[in-house]
Amino acid sequence: MPSITRSPSDSEENRAKVESAVFEAVRKLLDSGMKYTEISVQKIIVEAQIARSTFYAHFRDKSDLLSRLGRELNKRFFDEATSDALDIWDAVESPDGLRGITKILEEAIARHRKHFSVLSAISETAAYDTSVHNFYTTDLEEFEERVVTDLRRRQEKGMTDNRMDPISAGRIIVWGGEQAIAHHIGKVDQSGDAAFALELASIWWYGAYNRRPSATDR
């Protein structure tokens, strides 16, 4: 009698297929204009063409689904980043840091625009769902910590103003920037992305990363 035991590779392949079908179903439903709260598991399984039991064999609930979709999206962001893009920390150290930061922000805005419906769902759900909130905030909190550390280092070296509060500046750069990008994409088409990226980079570059003019220079 032939064995019906699935090999690990078969199980992994099946898991990947189910995840891909579910993720794509959610994207289509969100892109159609639905809010994530309006998308039921029933709508997801119909769009993905899977059984309800299959859904729950792979996802605990909709919160688990959205967090995992977010992690998959993070991987896409990494894969879609252009190979010649400057690292943000290299950019702020370069003589022409403003241009480097602007380029990085332009690419980030393009990726956010491409996946805007999913990112909006994650942001909205994070406001009331603890597990999604924890996923959503982890990367931003790590980024904020890095910015604060970098600003303190620049202050110690006399590269930026010692009157600046690094914690407040880091919070404004990271959380304010994230919200500003989302608002911009929701209000303006991509023709305005270059100008927006330059303004956001200028606020970062001139507002925190370099010395401010003295009172007599103002």
Buried (B, 14 or more C-beta within 10 A) or exposed (E): EEEEEEEEEEEEEBEEEBBEBBBEBBBBBBEEEBEBEEBEBEBBBEBBEBEEEBBEEBBEEBBBBBBBBBEBBEEBBEEEEEEEBBEBEEBBBEEEBBBBBBBBBBBBBBBBBBBBBBBBBBBBBBEEBEBBBEBBEEEEEEBBEBBBEBBBEBBEEEBBBEEBEBEEBBBBBBBEBBEBBBEBBEEEEEEEBEEBBBBBBEBBBEBBBBBBEEEEEE
